Amino acid sequence: MLNKKYWKNKKVLITGHSGFTGSWLCFVLKLCGSKVYGLSLKPNTKPSLFQLLEIEKIISNNYFLNINNKNKIEKIIKKIEPEIIFHLAAQPLVKLSITNPLETFQTNVMGTINICDISRKLIKLKKLILVTTDKCYKNVDSKKISFFKENDELGGNDPYSASKACAEISINSYTNIFFKNKDIKISSVRAGNIIGGGDWSKDRLIPDIYRSIYSSKVLKIRYPNATRPWQHVLEVIGAYLKLAESNYSGPWNFGPNTKKSYKVRDILIYIRKMNKHLKWQITEPKEKQESINLNLNVSKARKKLKWKPKWDIKKTIIETDKWYRDFYNKKNIKKLTITQIKEYFNL
């Protein structure tokens, strides 16, 4: 259950607020009465959830600049004096990290270090939550499906995964040296494959599916047997907020129930039941560039935070399909977004 009293009038800074998860997080916090500030690049997709939900109009202030511009962002953050920071700004795509590794490492590693370094000097900051990824673990891709725990070895076989593992190591060093005697709870969060309405990124399964359905094109699938910890964006936001409300720190996994793993093929079949025009073609690359088996163990969050997923895979896909269907049919997408938030959080 979301503690609305906790969030009312809280001064919250979100980096990467113009992205998919950031836009949902802004909207949820505004419904809770928080004073939300956003710092990110301008939206880089068309359509853009940030623009559809008119986030720029509803939050206290927007700052559009690069997370690597430390001098400018430090002045802005000191001026805001946030009580809570959610650091979501990142280069989040595996495929883009392979074509542009330098930007990926600069944004994901140095961007995170910039936020850590600025945060340690802030007076009113109480919670710093830094978003990394489920892909930060060393993944040997054995045939046996395993579920990564927070203390498992970090690693990365592609620039995106490696950059996030580097970010985790950097966060740990700042925690041990600079935040040890401070009254600031610093955490890293490793969420699974986040899905839901409003994601328009390239080379992501869900937006690619709906683009193919509504353009009547055959979808090309690279890894049909890849397992991922699929979860709705509201599950992830609920977990981030639950963590921020607590007095815990450290690394945290957030993912779906671990009873069963779902493959890309399973997601396709679920969605085709609701969209008979969905067609796909398997075009596996000669050289594998992404991990095949990836799953998270969330027992720590369940035990300590008393957090657990609310929506199973079926409910997650139904709500995601409903969102995209309403969008393409030109219905009131802001109204549906509010409805889904209120249903999930029992507001």
C-alpha positions in Angstrom: 0.0 0.0 0.0 1.3 3.4 -0.9 1.8 5.8 2.0 0.3 9.0 0.6 0.9 10.9 3.8 4.7 10.2 3.5 4.8 11.6 0.0 2.6 14.6 0.4 4.7 17.8 0.0 7.9 15.8 -0.2 10.5 17.5 -2.4 11.6 14.8 -4.9 14.1 15.0 -7.7 13.9 12.5 -10.6 16.7 12.3 -13.1 15.7 10.7 -16.4 12.1 12.0 -15.7 11.4 12.4 -19.5 11.8 8.6 -20.1 9.3 5.8 -19.9 9.6 4.8 -16.2 10.5 8.4 -15.2 7.2 9.7 -16.7 5.1 7.1 -14.9 7.0 7.9 -11.6 6.4 11.7 -12.0 2.7 11.0 -12.5 2.3 8.7 -9.5 4.2 11.2 -7.2 2.0 14.1 -8.4 -1.1 12.1 -7.6 0.4 11.7 -4.1 0.9 15.4 -3.7 4.7 15.5 -3.9 6.8 18.4 -5.2 8.4 16.9 -8.2 11.5 18.2 -10.0 12.9 16.6 -13.2 16.3 16.6 -14.7 17.0 14.9 -18.0 17.5 15.1 -21.7 14.5 16.1 -23.7 12.2 13.2 -24.8 13.9 11.2 -27.6 11.0 9.1 -28.9 7.9 9.9 -30.9 5.3 9.5 -29.6 6.6 10.4 -26.1 4.8 9.4 -22.8 6.3 12.5 -21.2 4.4 14.7 -23.8 1.3 12.6 -23.8 0.9 12.9 -20.0 2.0 16.6 -20.2 4.5 16.0 -17.4 6.2 19.3 -18.1 3.0 21.2 -17.0 2.3 19.2 -13.9 5.6 19.1 -12.0 7.3 21.9 -10.2 10.2 22.4 -12.6 11.9 20.7 -15.6 15.6 21.0 -16.3 16.7 19.6 -19.7 20.5 18.9 -19.8 23.0 16.1 -19.9 23.7 14.2 -16.7 27.4 14.4 -17.6 27.4 18.2 -17.2 28.4 18.0 -13.5 28.9 21.7 -12.9 25.4 22.7 -14.2 23.5 19.8 -12.6 25.2 20.5 -9.2 24.1 24.1 -9.2 20.5 23.0 -10.1 20.4 20.2 -7.5 21.8 22.4 -4.7 19.1 25.0 -5.6 16.3 22.4 -5.4 17.6 20.8 -2.1 15.6 17.6 -2.6 14.7 15.3 0.3 14.7 12.3 -2.0 16.5 11.6 -5.3 15.5 8.9 -7.8 18.4 8.5 -10.3 16.9 7.0 -13.5 18.9 8.9 -16.2 20.7 6.3 -18.3 21.5 5.0 -21.8 19.2 1.9 -21.4 19.5 0.0 -24.6 21.8 -3.0 -25.1 21.8 -2.7 -28.9 22.7 1.0 -28.8 25.4 0.3 -26.3 27.1 -1.9 -28.9 27.0 0.8 -31.6 27.8 3.6 -29.1 29.8 2.2 -26.2 31.5 5.5 -25.2 28.3 7.4 -24.6 26.9 4.4 -22.7 29.8 4.2 -20.3 29.9 8.0 -19.9 26.2 8.3 -19.1 25.8 5.1 -17.0 29.0 5.2 -15.0 30.0 8.9 -14.8 26.4 10.1 -14.7 25.8 7.9 -11.6 29.1 9.0 -10.0 28.1 12.7 -10.6 24.8 12.1 -8.8 26.6 10.3 -5.9 29.2 13.0 -5.6 26.7 15.9 -5.6 24.4 14.0 -3.2 27.0 13.6 -0.5 27.2 17.4 -0.1 23.4 18.0 0.2 22.0 19.1 3.5 18.3 18.0 3.3 18.7 14.8 1.3 17.5 11.7 3.2 17.1 9.0 0.5 19.2 8.4 -2.7 17.9 5.6 -4.9 20.0 4.8 -7.9 18.5 2.6 -10.7 20.8 0.1 -12.4 19.5 -3.1 -14.0 18.9 -6.8 -13.7 21.7 -7.2 -16.3 24.5 -6.1 -13.9 25.2 -9.7 -12.8 27.9 -11.9 -14.3 25.8 -14.2 -16.6 27.3 -17.3 -17.9 24.1 -18.3 -19.7 24.0 -21.9 -18.5 21.1 -24.1 -19.6 20.0 -24.3 -16.0 17.8 -21.2 -15.2 19.1 -19.5 -12.1 17.8 -16.5 -10.2 20.4 -13.9 -9.3 20.6 -12.7 -5.7 21.9 -9.2 -4.6 25.3 -10.6 -3.4 26.0 -12.6 -6.6 29.0 -11.6 -8.7 28.7 -8.5 -11.0 29.7 -8.6 -14.6 28.7 -7.7 -18.1 29.2 -9.2 -21.6 28.0 -6.2 -23.5 28.7 -2.4 -22.9 25.3 -1.7 -21.4 25.5 -4.6 -18.8 29.2 -3.8 -18.1 28.4 -0.1 -17.6 25.7 -0.9 -15.1 28.0 -3.3 -13.2 30.6 -0.5 -13.1 27.9 1.8 -11.7 27.1 -0.7 -9.0 30.8 -0.9 -8.0 31.0 2.9 -8.0 27.8 3.2 -5.8 29.3 0.7 -3.3 32.5 2.7 -3.1 30.6 5.9 -2.4 28.5 4.1 0.2 31.5 2.8 2.1 33.6 5.9 2.0 31.4 9.0 1.7 28.0 8.0 3.0 29.1 5.8 5.9 28.6 8.5 8.6 25.9 10.5 6.9 22.2 10.5 7.6 21.4 9.5 4.0 20.1 6.1 3.0 21.7 5.2 -0.4 20.4 2.2 -2.4 20.8 0.7 -5.8 17.8 -1.0 -7.4 18.0 -3.8 -10.0 14.6 -4.2 -11.7 13.6 -6.7 -14.3 12.3 -6.1 -17.8 9.9 -3.3 -17.3 6.8 -3.2 -19.5 3.6 -1.2 -19.7 1.9 1.5 -21.7 3.9 4.4 -23.2 7.3 2.7 -23.9 8.4 3.8 -27.4 12.1 2.8 -27.3 13.6 1.1 -30.3 14.6 -2.6 -30.1 12.4 -3.3 -27.1 9.9 -6.2 -27.3 6.6 -4.5 -26.3 6.9 -1.3 -28.3 8.1 -3.3 -31.3 5.1 -5.6 -31.0 2.5 -2.8 -31.0 4.3 -0.9 -33.8 4.1 -4.1 -35.9 0.5 -4.7 -35.1 -0.7 -1.2 -36.0 1.5 -0.9 -39.0 0.6 -4.4 -40.3 4.2 -5.4 -40.5 5.8 -8.7 -39.6 7.8 -8.4 -36.3 11.4 -9.7 -36.4 12.4 -11.6 -33.2 16.0 -12.1 -32.3 15.9 -14.3 -29.2 12.5 -16.2 -28.9 13.7 -18.4 -26.1 15.2 -15.7 -23.9 13.8 -15.6 -20.4 13.3 -12.3 -18.7 11.8 -11.1 -15.3 8.9 -9.3 -17.0 7.0 -6.9 -14.7 4.7 -3.9 -15.1 6.1 -0.4 -14.7 3.8 0.2 -11.7 5.3 -2.8 -9.9 8.7 -1.3 -10.2 7.5 2.2 -9.1 5.7 0.7 -6.2 8.9 -1.1 -5.2 11.0 2.1 -5.5 8.5 4.1 -3.4 8.3 1.3 -0.7 12.1 1.3 -0.5 12.2 5.1 -0.1 9.6 5.0 2.6 11.8 2.5 4.6 15.0 3.1 6.4 16.9 0.4 4.5 19.8 0.9 2.1 22.0 -1.3 -0.1 21.3 -3.2 -3.3 17.8 -4.5 -4.1 16.3 -6.8 -6.7 12.7 -6.1 -7.8 11.1 -8.6 -10.1 8.1 -10.9 -10.6 7.2 -14.0 -8.6 9.9 -16.6 -9.2 7.7 -19.7 -9.6 7.9 -19.6 -13.4 10.1 -18.1 -16.0 8.6 -16.6 -19.2 10.3 -16.5 -22.5 9.9 -14.0 -25.3 7.9 -16.5 -27.2 5.4 -16.8 -24.2 4.8 -13.0 -24.3 4.2 -13.1 -28.0 1.6 -15.9 -27.7 -0.2 -14.0 -24.8 -0.4 -10.8 -26.8 -1.5 -12.6 -30.0 -4.5 -14.0 -28.1 -5.7 -10.4 -27.9 -4.3 -9.3 -31.3 -4.9 -11.9 -34.0 -3.0 -9.7 -36.5 0.3 -10.1 -34.7 2.8 -11.9 -36.9 6.5 -12.5 -36.2 9.5 -14.0 -37.9 12.5 -15.4 -36.0 15.8 -14.0 -37.2 18.3 -15.0 -34.6 21.7 -13.3 -35.1 24.8 -15.4 -35.9 26.6 -13.9 -33.0 24.8 -13.8 -29.7 25.0 -10.3 -28.1 22.6 -10.6 -25.3 22.1 -13.0 -22.3 19.5 -15.6 -22.9 18.5 -16.6 -19.3 18.0 -13.8 -16.9 15.9 -14.0 -13.7 15.9 -12.3 -10.3 15.6 -13.6 -6.8 13.4 -11.1 -4.9 13.3 -12.8 -1.5 15.2 -10.0 0.2 12.6 -7.4 -0.8 9.8 -9.7 0.2 11.3 -10.4 3.6 12.7 -7.0 4.7 10.4 -4.5 2.8 7.3 -6.7 2.9 7.1 -6.0 -0.8 5.7 -8.4 -3.3 4.4 -8.2 -6.9 0.7 -7.6 -7.2 0.1 -8.2 -11.0 1.0 -11.6 -12.5 2.1 -11.8 -16.2 -1.4 -12.2 -17.5 -2.7 -9.1 -15.7 0.5 -7.2 -16.7 -0.1 -8.0 -20.4 -3.8 -7.2 -20.3 -3.2 -3.7 -18.8 -0.3 -3.1 -21.2 -2.4 -4.2 -24.2 -5.3 -2.0 -23.0 -3.0 1.1 -22.9 -1.6 0.6 -26.4 -5.1 -0.2 -27.8 -6.5 3.0 -26.3 -3.6 5.0 -27.6 -3.9 3.8 -31.2 -7.7 4.2 -31.1 -7.2 7.8 -30.0 -8.9 7.5 -26.6 -8.1 9.5 -23.5 -4.7 8.0 -22.6 -4.2 10.3 -19.6 -7.5 9.1 -18.1 -6.5 5.5 -18.6 -3.1 6.1 -17.0 -4.7 7.6 -13.9 -7.2 4.6 -13.8 -4.3 2.1 -13.9 -2.3 3.9 -11.2 -5.4 4.2 -8.9 -6.2 0.5 -9.4 -2.7 -0.6 -8.7 -2.1 1.5 -5.6 -5.7 1.3 -4.4 -6.0 5.1 -4.4 
